[in-house]
Amino acid sequence: MNSIKDYIINNTIILDVNQKEFIKLLPKLKRLSRKGIIIKIKNSKSKEISHILNAFNIKDIRKKYEYIYDTVCDCLDNLFMNNKYCDFCNDKCNANREGCTRHSNNGCCYIRGKLCKHLKNHSCTIKCISCKLFVCRYLKRNAIKIKVNDIKLLKYFFNRKQKEIIEYSFYTPKDKIIDRLIKKR
């Protein structure tokens, strides 16, 4: 492959690479994106690559972070739902039903022994990425683990301090988390 800069035409770069090659190019593509270069990949069927490209091409930092946040939350929701990790039924998750939790219902939605104030009508009223990333002891014992760096959108767009905010801002609304991420940029 020639230098990546050889592929820039009219402030746009169009690459024909597979997912593995794309991941190797991410640091260079990130630098080009910061310089205002629009990045496109030919024939990509990977959702992950599409999400990363969309994020690269959003120049407003708040909108970029909101896009990443919403995309990751939606992906995590789908992952948990499609694999039935918690598998809520009558307000009880798998761990509640097997008696592996301190509480008999509502899964891990508790703060210092009290039900989270954001849980209304059996559903969370905020979109908290930290809560969505959380994996309880029961799931960990069943070999289900999710780390911030396992998710490429988080791994490649945030620094160490921002990743700590993402991982540990439990029960915090999206806007407050986005504000913190921008401050630690």
VMD Tcl script that builds the backbone (N, CA, C; Angstrom):
set m [mol new atoms 555]
animate dup $m
set s [atomselect $m all]
$s set {name element resname resid chain x y z} {
  {N N MET 1 A 0.839 -1.181 0.000}
  {CA C MET 1 A 0.000 0.000 0.000}
  {C C MET 1 A 0.883 1.242 0.000}
  {N N ASN 2 A 0.532 2.214 -0.817}
  {CA C ASN 2 A 1.246 3.487 -0.835}
  {C C ASN 2 A 0.995 4.213 0.477}
  {N N SER 3 A 1.606 5.389 0.592}
  {CA C SER 3 A 1.329 6.205 1.760}
  {C C SER 3 A -0.157 6.534 1.780}
  {N N ILE 4 A -0.730 6.555 2.955}
  {CA C ILE 4 A -2.164 6.821 3.074}
  {C C ILE 4 A -2.512 8.201 2.519}
  {N N LYS 5 A -1.584 9.143 2.600}
  {CA C LYS 5 A -1.817 10.487 2.087}
  {C C LYS 5 A -1.981 10.494 0.564}
  {N N ASP 6 A -1.453 9.479 -0.121}
  {CA C ASP 6 A -1.590 9.392 -1.578}
  {C C ASP 6 A -3.033 9.151 -2.006}
  {N N TYR 7 A -3.885 8.740 -1.078}
  {CA C TYR 7 A -5.270 8.424 -1.401}
  {C C TYR 7 A -6.229 9.581 -1.121}
  {N N ILE 8 A -5.713 10.723 -0.685}
  {CA C ILE 8 A -6.558 11.873 -0.368}
  {C C ILE 8 A -6.837 12.672 -1.646}
  {N N ILE 9 A -8.117 12.829 -1.957}
  {CA C ILE 9 A -8.550 13.621 -3.103}
  {C C ILE 9 A -9.692 14.512 -2.640}
  {N N ASN 10 A -9.567 15.814 -2.897}
  {CA C ASN 10 A -10.609 16.774 -2.493}
  {C C ASN 10 A -10.970 16.649 -1.019}
  {N N ASN 11 A -9.974 16.573 -0.182}
  {CA C ASN 11 A -10.165 16.509 1.272}
  {C C ASN 11 A -10.904 15.249 1.739}
  {N N THR 12 A -10.906 14.214 0.892}
  {CA C THR 12 A -11.573 12.954 1.214}
  {C C THR 12 A -10.632 11.802 0.906}
  {N N ILE 13 A -10.658 10.808 1.756}
  {CA C ILE 13 A -9.871 9.604 1.503}
  {C C ILE 13 A -10.840 8.423 1.400}
  {N N ILE 14 A -10.696 7.669 0.316}
  {CA C ILE 14 A -11.540 6.482 0.111}
  {C C ILE 14 A -10.612 5.277 0.045}
  {N N LEU 15 A -10.760 4.380 0.998}
  {CA C LEU 15 A -9.891 3.215 1.083}
  {C C LEU 15 A -10.660 1.934 0.786}
  {N N ASP 16 A -9.945 0.971 0.248}
  {CA C ASP 16 A -10.519 -0.356 0.001}
  {C C ASP 16 A -9.699 -1.331 0.843}
  {N N VAL 17 A -10.115 -1.483 2.113}
  {CA C VAL 17 A -9.370 -2.328 3.050}
  {C C VAL 17 A -10.347 -3.219 3.813}
  {N N ASN 18 A -9.827 -4.327 4.331}
  {CA C ASN 18 A -10.671 -5.182 5.162}
  {C C ASN 18 A -10.642 -4.660 6.601}
  {N N GLN 19 A -11.402 -5.316 7.471}
  {CA C GLN 19 A -11.526 -4.836 8.851}
  {C C GLN 19 A -10.186 -4.852 9.582}
  {N N LYS 20 A -9.395 -5.883 9.381}
  {CA C LYS 20 A -8.102 -5.994 10.060}
  {C C LYS 20 A -7.166 -4.857 9.630}
  {N N GLU 21 A -7.110 -4.597 8.331}
  {CA C GLU 21 A -6.278 -3.498 7.819}
  {C C GLU 21 A -6.779 -2.151 8.337}
  {N N PHE 22 A -8.104 -2.010 8.376}
  {CA C PHE 22 A -8.709 -0.769 8.857}
  {C C PHE 22 A -8.285 -0.489 10.302}
  {N N ILE 23 A -8.341 -1.500 11.141}
  {CA C ILE 23 A -7.972 -1.332 12.552}
  {C C ILE 23 A -6.506 -0.914 12.666}
  {N N LYS 24 A -5.636 -1.481 11.836}
  {CA C LYS 24 A -4.219 -1.094 11.844}
  {C C LYS 24 A -4.042 0.373 11.449}
  {N N LEU 25 A -4.900 0.854 10.549}
  {CA C LEU 25 A -4.800 2.227 10.055}
  {C C LEU 25 A -5.441 3.261 10.984}
  {N N LEU 26 A -6.175 2.817 11.990}
  {CA C LEU 26 A -6.932 3.746 12.827}
  {C C LEU 26 A -6.122 4.921 13.378}
  {N N PRO 27 A -4.945 4.711 13.933}
  {CA C PRO 27 A -4.209 5.874 14.447}
  {C C PRO 27 A -3.936 6.930 13.362}
  {N N LYS 28 A -3.548 6.489 12.165}
  {CA C LYS 28 A -3.299 7.436 11.069}
  {C C LYS 28 A -4.594 8.105 10.633}
  {N N LEU 29 A -5.661 7.327 10.532}
  {CA C LEU 29 A -6.945 7.877 10.118}
  {C C LEU 29 A -7.462 8.891 11.138}
  {N N LYS 30 A -7.203 8.621 12.401}
  {CA C LYS 30 A -7.628 9.539 13.460}
  {C C LYS 30 A -6.931 10.891 13.297}
  {N N ARG 31 A -5.630 10.864 13.012}
  {CA C ARG 31 A -4.882 12.113 12.799}
  {C C ARG 31 A -5.417 12.861 11.578}
  {N N LEU 32 A -5.693 12.133 10.494}
  {CA C LEU 32 A -6.232 12.771 9.292}
  {C C LEU 32 A -7.610 13.374 9.556}
  {N N SER 33 A -8.413 12.673 10.325}
  {CA C SER 33 A -9.747 13.152 10.655}
  {C C SER 33 A -9.668 14.477 11.416}
  {N N ARG 34 A -8.718 14.587 12.317}
  {CA C ARG 34 A -8.537 15.826 13.086}
  {C C ARG 34 A -8.169 16.992 12.176}
  {N N LYS 35 A -7.556 16.684 11.040}
  {CA C LYS 35 A -7.174 17.726 10.073}
  {C C LYS 35 A -8.312 18.053 9.110}
  {N N GLY 36 A -9.478 17.453 9.337}
  {CA C GLY 36 A -10.639 17.765 8.514}
  {C C GLY 36 A -10.834 16.864 7.308}
  {N N ILE 37 A -10.045 15.814 7.186}
  {CA C ILE 37 A -10.177 14.877 6.066}
  {C C ILE 37 A -11.395 13.980 6.304}
  {N N ILE 38 A -12.237 13.835 5.284}
  {CA C ILE 38 A -13.385 12.929 5.351}
  {C C ILE 38 A -12.885 11.534 4.975}
  {N N ILE 39 A -13.272 10.526 5.751}
  {CA C ILE 39 A -12.783 9.166 5.537}
  {C C ILE 39 A -13.928 8.267 5.102}
  {N N LYS 40 A -13.697 7.515 4.033}
  {CA C LYS 40 A -14.689 6.563 3.530}
  {C C LYS 40 A -14.001 5.244 3.222}
  {N N ILE 41 A -14.741 4.158 3.369}
  {CA C ILE 41 A -14.233 2.828 3.057}
  {C C ILE 41 A -15.144 2.223 1.994}
  {N N LYS 42 A -14.537 1.664 0.950}
  {CA C LYS 42 A -15.320 1.005 -0.108}
  {C C LYS 42 A -15.851 -0.329 0.388}
  {N N ASN 43 A -17.074 -0.624 0.038}
  {CA C ASN 43 A -17.681 -1.945 0.236}
  {C C ASN 43 A -17.598 -2.489 1.660}
  {N N SER 44 A -17.657 -1.648 2.646}
  {CA C SER 44 A -17.589 -2.150 4.023}
  {C C SER 44 A -18.963 -2.612 4.479}
  {N N LYS 45 A -19.026 -3.856 4.931}
  {CA C LYS 45 A -20.273 -4.404 5.461}
  {C C LYS 45 A -20.234 -4.477 6.984}
  {N N SER 46 A -19.125 -4.058 7.568}
  {CA C SER 46 A -18.960 -4.119 9.013}
  {C C SER 46 A -19.641 -2.928 9.682}
  {N N LYS 47 A -20.541 -3.217 10.620}
  {CA C LYS 47 A -21.196 -2.148 11.380}
  {C C LYS 47 A -20.168 -1.386 12.210}
  {N N GLU 48 A -19.222 -2.134 12.762}
  {CA C GLU 48 A -18.199 -1.516 13.598}
  {C C GLU 48 A -17.405 -0.471 12.806}
  {N N ILE 49 A -16.994 -0.820 11.594}
  {CA C ILE 49 A -16.267 0.136 10.754}
  {C C ILE 49 A -17.166 1.322 10.415}
  {N N SER 50 A -18.413 1.062 10.092}
  {CA C SER 50 A -19.349 2.149 9.771}
  {C C SER 50 A -19.505 3.105 10.946}
  {N N HIS 51 A -19.623 2.560 12.146}
  {CA C HIS 51 A -19.755 3.409 13.335}
  {C C HIS 51 A -18.505 4.259 13.540}
  {N N ILE 52 A -17.337 3.656 13.370}
  {CA C ILE 52 A -16.080 4.392 13.547}
  {C C ILE 52 A -15.969 5.490 12.494}
  {N N LEU 53 A -16.284 5.179 11.252}
  {CA C LEU 53 A -16.229 6.186 10.185}
  {C C LEU 53 A -17.196 7.333 10.446}
  {N N ASN 54 A -18.395 6.997 10.874}
  {CA C ASN 54 A -19.363 8.053 11.197}
  {C C ASN 54 A -18.805 8.963 12.286}
  {N N ALA 55 A -18.215 8.378 13.307}
  {CA C ALA 55 A -17.642 9.174 14.398}
  {C C ALA 55 A -16.483 10.043 13.897}
  {N N PHE 56 A -15.602 9.467 13.075}
  {CA C PHE 56 A -14.492 10.239 12.507}
  {C C PHE 56 A -15.002 11.469 11.764}
  {N N ASN 57 A -16.089 11.317 11.054}
  {CA C ASN 57 A -16.554 12.368 10.161}
  {C C ASN 57 A -17.471 13.397 10.824}
  {N N ILE 58 A -17.708 13.257 12.122}
  {CA C ILE 58 A -18.450 14.276 12.876}
  {C C ILE 58 A -17.420 15.213 13.498}
  {N N LYS 59 A -17.444 16.456 13.107}
  {CA C LYS 59 A -16.404 17.402 13.545}
  {C C LYS 59 A -16.725 18.089 14.873}
  {N N ASP 60 A -17.999 18.338 15.172}
  {CA C ASP 60 A -18.391 18.949 16.432}
  {C C ASP 60 A -18.196 17.924 17.549}
  {N N ILE 61 A -17.377 18.254 18.546}
  {CA C ILE 61 A -16.973 17.278 19.562}
  {C C ILE 61 A -18.160 16.785 20.395}
  {N N ARG 62 A -19.089 17.658 20.767}
  {CA C ARG 62 A -20.262 17.225 21.543}
  {C C ARG 62 A -21.104 16.254 20.718}
  {N N LYS 63 A -21.338 16.587 19.456}
  {CA C LYS 63 A -22.128 15.698 18.597}
  {C C LYS 63 A -21.413 14.369 18.380}
  {N N LYS 64 A -20.091 14.421 18.256}
  {CA C LYS 64 A -19.306 13.190 18.087}
  {C C LYS 64 A -19.454 12.304 19.321}
  {N N TYR 65 A -19.276 12.882 20.505}
  {CA C TYR 65 A -19.377 12.113 21.740}
  {C C TYR 65 A -20.795 11.582 21.947}
  {N N GLU 66 A -21.797 12.391 21.610}
  {CA C GLU 66 A -23.185 11.926 21.726}
  {C C GLU 66 A -23.445 10.764 20.772}
  {N N TYR 67 A -22.908 10.853 19.561}
  {CA C TYR 67 A -23.066 9.752 18.590}
  {C C TYR 67 A -22.423 8.467 19.130}
  {N N ILE 68 A -21.188 8.590 19.618}
  {CA C ILE 68 A -20.480 7.415 20.151}
  {C C ILE 68 A -21.251 6.849 21.346}
  {N N TYR 69 A -21.652 7.710 22.245}
  {CA C TYR 69 A -22.381 7.310 23.447}
  {C C TYR 69 A -23.656 6.538 23.071}
  {N N ASP 70 A -24.475 7.140 22.206}
  {CA C ASP 70 A -25.739 6.513 21.812}
  {C C ASP 70 A -25.508 5.197 21.070}
  {N N THR 71 A -24.524 5.183 20.191}
  {CA C THR 71 A -24.228 3.974 19.419}
  {C C THR 71 A -23.788 2.840 20.337}
  {N N VAL 72 A -22.894 3.134 21.268}
  {CA C VAL 72 A -22.405 2.109 22.196}
  {C C VAL 72 A -23.540 1.629 23.096}
  {N N CYS 73 A -24.356 2.547 23.601}
  {CA C CYS 73 A -25.487 2.141 24.450}
  {C C CYS 73 A -26.442 1.232 23.683}
  {N N ASP 74 A -26.746 1.597 22.441}
  {CA C ASP 74 A -27.645 0.767 21.631}
  {C C ASP 74 A -27.041 -0.611 21.366}
  {N N CYS 75 A -25.747 -0.649 21.065}
  {CA C CYS 75 A -25.064 -1.935 20.826}
  {C C CYS 75 A -25.067 -2.805 22.084}
  {N N LEU 76 A -24.830 -2.185 23.237}
  {CA C LEU 76 A -24.847 -2.934 24.495}
  {C C LEU 76 A -26.251 -3.445 24.812}
  {N N ASP 77 A -27.255 -2.602 24.584}
  {CA C ASP 77 A -28.641 -3.044 24.789}
  {C C ASP 77 A -28.942 -4.263 23.925}
  {N N ASN 78 A -28.556 -4.186 22.658}
  {CA C ASN 78 A -28.793 -5.306 21.735}
  {C C ASN 78 A -28.021 -6.551 22.160}
  {N N LEU 79 A -26.781 -6.384 22.576}
  {CA C LEU 79 A -25.963 -7.508 23.012}
  {C C LEU 79 A -26.611 -8.222 24.202}
  {N N PHE 80 A -27.009 -7.447 25.207}
  {CA C PHE 80 A -27.623 -8.041 26.398}
  {C C PHE 80 A -28.971 -8.674 26.086}
  {N N MET 81 A -29.766 -7.999 25.243}
  {CA C MET 81 A -31.091 -8.518 24.920}
  {C C MET 81 A -31.006 -9.757 24.024}
  {N N ASN 82 A -30.209 -9.686 22.979}
  {CA C ASN 82 A -30.116 -10.809 22.035}
  {C C ASN 82 A -29.528 -12.065 22.674}
  {N N ASN 83 A -28.622 -11.890 23.623}
  {CA C ASN 83 A -28.002 -13.032 24.284}
  {C C ASN 83 A -28.689 -13.402 25.593}
  {N N LYS 84 A -29.712 -12.642 25.953}
  {CA C LYS 84 A -30.496 -12.890 27.172}
  {C C LYS 84 A -29.606 -13.001 28.409}
  {N N TYR 85 A -28.613 -12.099 28.501}
  {CA C TYR 85 A -27.704 -12.136 29.649}
  {C C TYR 85 A -28.459 -11.924 30.955}
  {N N CYS 86 A -29.285 -10.900 31.013}
  {CA C CYS 86 A -30.042 -10.631 32.235}
  {C C CYS 86 A -31.408 -11.307 32.175}
  {N N ASP 87 A -32.009 -11.301 31.019}
  {CA C ASP 87 A -33.264 -12.003 30.746}
  {C C ASP 87 A -34.339 -11.705 31.793}
  {N N PHE 88 A -34.689 -10.432 31.907}
  {CA C PHE 88 A -35.703 -10.017 32.877}
  {C C PHE 88 A -37.060 -10.643 32.576}
  {N N CYS 89 A -37.685 -11.100 33.632}
  {CA C CYS 89 A -39.036 -11.671 33.565}
  {C C CYS 89 A -39.697 -11.350 34.907}
  {N N ASN 90 A -40.810 -10.628 34.867}
  {CA C ASN 90 A -41.491 -10.214 36.102}
  {C C ASN 90 A -40.546 -9.472 37.046}
  {N N ASP 91 A -39.768 -8.546 36.499}
  {CA C ASP 91 A -38.820 -7.698 37.247}
  {C C ASP 91 A -37.667 -8.463 37.895}
  {N N LYS 92 A -37.438 -9.700 37.467}
  {CA C LYS 92 A -36.348 -10.490 38.027}
  {C C LYS 92 A -35.383 -10.895 36.909}
  {N N CYS 93 A -34.101 -10.652 37.153}
  {CA C CYS 93 A -33.089 -11.081 36.189}
  {C C CYS 93 A -32.691 -12.525 36.514}
  {N N ASN 94 A -31.833 -13.087 35.697}
  {CA C ASN 94 A -31.357 -14.459 35.941}
  {C C ASN 94 A -30.778 -14.611 37.348}
  {N N ALA 95 A -29.963 -13.641 37.754}
  {CA C ALA 95 A -29.320 -13.717 39.076}
  {C C ALA 95 A -30.362 -13.637 40.193}
  {N N ASN 96 A -31.383 -12.764 40.042}
  {CA C ASN 96 A -32.459 -12.692 41.035}
  {C C ASN 96 A -33.190 -14.019 41.149}
  {N N ARG 97 A -33.513 -14.606 40.006}
  {CA C ARG 97 A -34.274 -15.857 40.005}
  {C C ARG 97 A -33.483 -17.009 40.625}
  {N N GLU 98 A -32.161 -16.964 40.484}
  {CA C GLU 98 A -31.340 -18.041 41.058}
  {C C GLU 98 A -30.887 -17.738 42.487}
  {N N GLY 99 A -31.351 -16.620 43.030}
  {CA C GLY 99 A -31.025 -16.273 44.410}
  {C C GLY 99 A -29.575 -15.871 44.614}
  {N N CYS 100 A -28.956 -15.340 43.596}
  {CA C CYS 100 A -27.534 -14.968 43.663}
  {C C CYS 100 A -27.322 -13.486 43.949}
  {N N THR 101 A -28.390 -12.771 44.309}
  {CA C THR 101 A -28.267 -11.338 44.564}
  {C C THR 101 A -28.792 -10.991 45.946}
  {N N ARG 102 A -28.410 -9.841 46.411}
  {CA C ARG 102 A -28.862 -9.357 47.712}
  {C C ARG 102 A -30.356 -9.029 47.678}
  {N N HIS 103 A -30.833 -8.577 46.510}
  {CA C HIS 103 A -32.239 -8.185 46.355}
  {C C HIS 103 A -32.977 -9.237 45.538}
  {N N SER 104 A -34.283 -9.285 45.717}
  {CA C SER 104 A -35.054 -10.335 45.035}
  {C C SER 104 A -35.575 -9.922 43.661}
  {N N ASN 105 A -35.456 -8.624 43.327}
  {CA C ASN 105 A -35.913 -8.182 42.005}
  {C C ASN 105 A -35.126 -6.954 41.527}
  {N N ASN 106 A -35.393 -6.531 40.296}
  {CA C ASN 106 A -34.790 -5.354 39.665}
  {C C ASN 106 A -33.282 -5.459 39.451}
  {N N GLY 107 A -32.776 -6.650 39.369}
  {CA C GLY 107 A -31.366 -6.853 39.017}
  {C C GLY 107 A -30.400 -6.069 39.871}
  {N N CYS 108 A -29.507 -5.332 39.203}
  {CA C CYS 108 A -28.459 -4.594 39.922}
  {C C CYS 108 A -28.751 -3.097 39.981}
  {N N CYS 109 A -30.007 -2.706 39.836}
  {CA C CYS 109 A -30.390 -1.294 39.817}
  {C C CYS 109 A -30.593 -0.736 41.230}
  {N N TYR 110 A -29.583 -0.886 42.063}
  {CA C TYR 110 A -29.650 -0.418 43.444}
  {C C TYR 110 A -28.451 0.458 43.754}
  {N N ILE 111 A -28.688 1.514 44.548}
  {CA C ILE 111 A -27.623 2.390 45.009}
  {C C ILE 111 A -27.646 2.348 46.527}
  {N N ARG 112 A -26.577 1.859 47.121}
  {CA C ARG 112 A -26.469 1.756 48.578}
  {C C ARG 112 A -27.723 1.136 49.202}
  {N N GLY 113 A -28.186 0.051 48.610}
  {CA C GLY 113 A -29.310 -0.698 49.145}
  {C C GLY 113 A -30.689 -0.186 48.753}
  {N N LYS 114 A -30.743 0.985 48.088}
  {CA C LYS 114 A -32.039 1.538 47.677}
  {C C LYS 114 A -32.171 1.436 46.171}
  {N N LEU 115 A -33.387 1.198 45.718}
  {CA C LEU 115 A -33.663 1.112 44.289}
  {C C LEU 115 A -33.280 2.433 43.621}
  {N N CYS 116 A -32.618 2.349 42.496}
  {CA C CYS 116 A -32.177 3.535 41.757}
  {C C CYS 116 A -33.369 4.438 41.442}
  {N N LYS 117 A -33.203 5.742 41.670}
  {CA C LYS 117 A -34.299 6.689 41.448}
  {C C LYS 117 A -34.656 6.835 39.969}
  {N N HIS 118 A -33.775 6.384 39.094}
  {CA C HIS 118 A -34.025 6.492 37.659}
  {C C HIS 118 A -34.830 5.310 37.106}
  {N N LEU 119 A -35.117 4.333 37.949}
  {CA C LEU 119 A -35.910 3.181 37.517}
  {C C LEU 119 A -37.390 3.491 37.778}
  {N N LYS 120 A -38.112 3.706 36.702}
  {CA C LYS 120 A -39.542 4.037 36.795}
  {C C LYS 120 A -40.313 3.106 35.862}
  {N N ASN 121 A -41.416 2.585 36.342}
  {CA C ASN 121 A -42.265 1.690 35.543}
  {C C ASN 121 A -41.451 0.567 34.893}
  {N N HIS 122 A -40.570 -0.036 35.658}
  {CA C HIS 122 A -39.772 -1.194 35.231}
  {C C HIS 122 A -38.770 -0.857 34.127}
  {N N SER 123 A -38.403 0.397 34.028}
  {CA C SER 123 A -37.491 0.791 32.964}
  {C C SER 123 A -36.646 1.976 33.417}
  {N N CYS 124 A -35.432 2.043 32.900}
  {CA C CYS 124 A -34.521 3.133 33.252}
  {C C CYS 124 A -34.922 4.389 32.487}
  {N N THR 125 A -34.953 5.519 33.184}
  {CA C THR 125 A -35.352 6.782 32.557}
  {C C THR 125 A -34.165 7.570 32.020}
  {N N ILE 126 A -32.957 7.103 32.282}
  {CA C ILE 126 A -31.766 7.754 31.731}
  {C C ILE 126 A -31.001 6.730 30.897}
  {N N LYS 127 A -30.130 7.219 30.077}
  {CA C LYS 127 A -29.312 6.337 29.236}
  {C C LYS 127 A -27.886 6.440 29.785}
  {N N CYS 128 A -27.585 5.606 30.777}
  {CA C CYS 128 A -26.283 5.669 31.444}
  {C C CYS 128 A -25.349 4.593 30.903}
  {N N ILE 129 A -24.313 5.025 30.217}
  {CA C ILE 129 A -23.375 4.092 29.591}
  {C C ILE 129 A -22.655 3.240 30.633}
  {N N SER 130 A -22.359 3.816 31.799}
  {CA C SER 130 A -21.661 3.070 32.850}
  {C C SER 130 A -22.514 1.909 33.344}
  {N N CYS 131 A -23.791 2.154 33.539}
  {CA C CYS 131 A -24.695 1.089 33.975}
  {C C CYS 131 A -24.798 0.011 32.904}
  {N N LYS 132 A -24.828 0.422 31.647}
  {CA C LYS 132 A -24.945 -0.546 30.556}
  {C C LYS 132 A -23.681 -1.396 30.408}
  {N N LEU 133 A -22.525 -0.831 30.757}
  {CA C LEU 133 A -21.260 -1.576 30.691}
  {C C LEU 133 A -21.076 -2.520 31.880}
  {N N PHE 134 A -21.809 -2.257 32.950}
  {CA C PHE 134 A -21.642 -3.043 34.168}
  {C C PHE 134 A -22.028 -4.504 33.951}
  {N N VAL 135 A -21.191 -5.382 34.444}
  {CA C VAL 135 A -21.458 -6.821 34.402}
  {C C VAL 135 A -21.379 -7.319 35.847}
  {N N CYS 136 A -22.476 -7.856 36.345}
  {CA C CYS 136 A -22.541 -8.315 37.736}
  {C C CYS 136 A -21.703 -9.581 37.953}
  {N N ARG 137 A -21.532 -9.944 39.207}
  {CA C ARG 137 A -20.759 -11.137 39.566}
  {C C ARG 137 A -21.325 -12.407 38.948}
  {N N TYR 138 A -22.646 -12.476 38.921}
  {CA C TYR 138 A -23.313 -13.653 38.354}
  {C C TYR 138 A -22.917 -13.833 36.888}
  {N N LEU 139 A -22.953 -12.754 36.117}
  {CA C LEU 139 A -22.582 -12.840 34.704}
  {C C LEU 139 A -21.090 -13.125 34.526}
  {N N LYS 140 A -20.273 -12.515 35.369}
  {CA C LYS 140 A -18.826 -12.772 35.286}
  {C C LYS 140 A -18.516 -14.242 35.540}
  {N N ARG 141 A -19.229 -14.845 36.490}
  {CA C ARG 141 A -19.033 -16.275 36.755}
  {C C ARG 141 A -19.442 -17.125 35.564}
  {N N ASN 142 A -20.303 -16.569 34.720}
  {CA C ASN 142 A -20.735 -17.261 33.501}
  {C C ASN 142 A -19.941 -16.781 32.279}
  {N N ALA 143 A -18.747 -16.279 32.541}
  {CA C ALA 143 A -17.778 -15.884 31.495}
  {C C ALA 143 A -18.254 -14.739 30.609}
  {N N ILE 144 A -19.065 -13.856 31.142}
  {CA C ILE 144 A -19.494 -12.683 30.384}
  {C C ILE 144 A -18.778 -11.477 30.973}
  {N N LYS 145 A -17.908 -10.903 30.174}
  {CA C LYS 145 A -17.122 -9.752 30.615}
  {C C LYS 145 A -17.100 -8.729 29.492}
  {N N ILE 146 A -17.262 -7.472 29.847}
  {CA C ILE 146 A -17.186 -6.390 28.867}
  {C C ILE 146 A -16.281 -5.316 29.455}
  {N N LYS 147 A -15.246 -5.002 28.725}
  {CA C LYS 147 A -14.320 -3.951 29.140}
  {C C LYS 147 A -14.428 -2.790 28.167}
  {N N VAL 148 A -14.139 -1.600 28.640}
  {CA C VAL 148 A -14.222 -0.404 27.801}
  {C C VAL 148 A -13.399 -0.587 26.529}
  {N N ASN 149 A -12.187 -1.116 26.656}
  {CA C ASN 149 A -11.317 -1.257 25.483}
  {C C ASN 149 A -11.738 -2.384 24.542}
  {N N ASP 150 A -12.716 -3.189 24.927}
  {CA C ASP 150 A -13.267 -4.201 24.021}
  {C C ASP 150 A -14.132 -3.550 22.945}
  {N N ILE 151 A -14.578 -2.338 23.225}
  {CA C ILE 151 A -15.462 -1.619 22.305}
  {C C ILE 151 A -14.623 -0.583 21.572}
  {N N LYS 152 A -14.415 -0.821 20.293}
  {CA C LYS 152 A -13.480 0.003 19.513}
  {C C LYS 152 A -13.845 1.487 19.509}
  {N N LEU 153 A -15.123 1.814 19.476}
  {CA C LEU 153 A -15.511 3.229 19.522}
  {C C LEU 153 A -15.010 3.898 20.798}
  {N N LEU 154 A -15.017 3.195 21.895}
  {CA C LEU 154 A -14.522 3.751 23.154}
  {C C LEU 154 A -13.004 3.709 23.202}
  {N N LYS 155 A -12.439 2.622 22.740}
  {CA C LYS 155 A -10.989 2.438 22.782}
  {C C LYS 155 A -10.239 3.515 21.994}
  {N N TYR 156 A -10.719 3.822 20.793}
  {CA C TYR 156 A -9.969 4.709 19.904}
  {C C TYR 156 A -10.352 6.174 19.975}
  {N N PHE 157 A -11.437 6.525 20.657}
  {CA C PHE 157 A -11.854 7.925 20.681}
  {C C PHE 157 A -11.688 8.593 22.049}
  {N N PHE 158 A -11.350 7.814 23.078}
  {CA C PHE 158 A -11.249 8.400 24.409}
  {C C PHE 158 A -9.917 8.076 25.066}
  {N N ASN 159 A -9.443 9.029 25.873}
  {CA C ASN 159 A -8.195 8.821 26.615}
  {C C ASN 159 A -8.493 8.057 27.918}
  {N N ARG 160 A -7.451 7.776 28.673}
  {CA C ARG 160 A -7.588 6.978 29.888}
  {C C ARG 160 A -8.556 7.608 30.894}
  {N N LYS 161 A -8.443 8.912 31.124}
  {CA C LYS 161 A -9.328 9.583 32.088}
  {C C LYS 161 A -10.781 9.556 31.619}
  {N N GLN 162 A -10.990 9.726 30.324}
  {CA C GLN 162 A -12.344 9.670 29.790}
  {C C GLN 162 A -12.927 8.261 29.930}
  {N N LYS 163 A -12.092 7.263 29.718}
  {CA C LYS 163 A -12.564 5.876 29.858}
  {C C LYS 163 A -12.962 5.581 31.299}
  {N N GLU 164 A -12.256 6.179 32.257}
  {CA C GLU 164 A -12.635 6.016 33.672}
  {C C GLU 164 A -14.009 6.635 33.929}
  {N N ILE 165 A -14.248 7.793 33.326}
  {CA C ILE 165 A -15.559 8.441 33.465}
  {C C ILE 165 A -16.638 7.529 32.888}
  {N N ILE 166 A -16.378 6.990 31.710}
  {CA C ILE 166 A -17.342 6.099 31.056}
  {C C ILE 166 A -17.612 4.871 31.914}
  {N N GLU 167 A -16.580 4.339 32.513}
  {CA C GLU 167 A -16.727 3.097 33.270}
  {C C GLU 167 A -17.357 3.290 34.658}
  {N N TYR 168 A -17.126 4.444 35.289}
  {CA C TYR 168 A -17.508 4.585 36.702}
  {C C TYR 168 A -18.541 5.669 37.002}
  {N N SER 169 A -19.248 6.182 36.023}
  {CA C SER 169 A -20.267 7.215 36.273}
  {C C SER 169 A -21.660 6.593 36.388}
  {N N PHE 170 A -21.772 5.620 37.261}
  {CA C PHE 170 A -23.046 4.924 37.438}
  {C C PHE 170 A -24.169 5.888 37.820}
  {N N TYR 171 A -25.386 5.601 37.350}
  {CA C TYR 171 A -26.601 6.316 37.710}
  {C C TYR 171 A -26.545 7.798 37.319}
  {N N THR 172 A -25.740 8.130 36.306}
  {CA C THR 172 A -25.555 9.508 35.875}
  {C C THR 172 A -26.168 9.699 34.487}
  {N N PRO 173 A -26.954 10.764 34.298}
  {CA C PRO 173 A -27.552 11.013 32.985}
  {C C PRO 173 A -26.500 11.296 31.902}
  {N N LYS 174 A -26.879 11.011 30.679}
  {CA C LYS 174 A -26.010 11.160 29.510}
  {C C LYS 174 A -25.373 12.548 29.415}
  {N N ASP 175 A -26.161 13.609 29.570}
  {CA C ASP 175 A -25.623 14.966 29.404}
  {C C ASP 175 A -24.490 15.263 30.376}
  {N N LYS 176 A -24.631 14.813 31.619}
  {CA C LYS 176 A -23.573 15.042 32.605}
  {C C LYS 176 A -22.309 14.264 32.244}
  {N N ILE 177 A -22.483 13.046 31.766}
  {CA C ILE 177 A -21.320 12.242 31.370}
  {C C ILE 177 A -20.635 12.881 30.171}
  {N N ILE 178 A -21.390 13.339 29.191}
  {CA C ILE 178 A -20.808 13.992 28.003}
  {C C ILE 178 A -20.041 15.246 28.435}
  {N N ASP 179 A -20.604 16.035 29.345}
  {CA C ASP 179 A -19.903 17.235 29.846}
  {C C ASP 179 A -18.568 16.858 30.468}
  {N N ARG 180 A -18.545 15.802 31.264}
  {CA C ARG 180 A -17.299 15.352 31.905}
  {C C ARG 180 A -16.285 14.874 30.869}
  {N N LEU 181 A -16.776 14.174 29.846}
  {CA C LEU 181 A -15.870 13.682 28.787}
  {C C LEU 181 A -15.224 14.844 28.033}
  {N N ILE 182 A -15.999 15.872 27.777}
  {CA C ILE 182 A -15.465 17.045 27.066}
  {C C ILE 182 A -14.408 17.750 27.920}
  {N N LYS 183 A -14.662 17.881 29.222}
  {CA C LYS 183 A -13.698 18.530 30.118}
  {C C LYS 183 A -12.365 17.781 30.178}
  {N N LYS 184 A -12.401 16.447 30.113}
  {CA C LYS 184 A -11.187 15.636 30.240}
  {C C LYS 184 A -10.522 15.342 28.898}
  {N N ARG 185 A -10.954 15.980 27.856}
  {CA C ARG 185 A -10.440 15.785 26.505}
  {C C ARG 185 A -8.977 16.139 26.388}
}
mol reanalyze $m
mol bondsrecalc $m
mol representation Tube
mol addrep $m
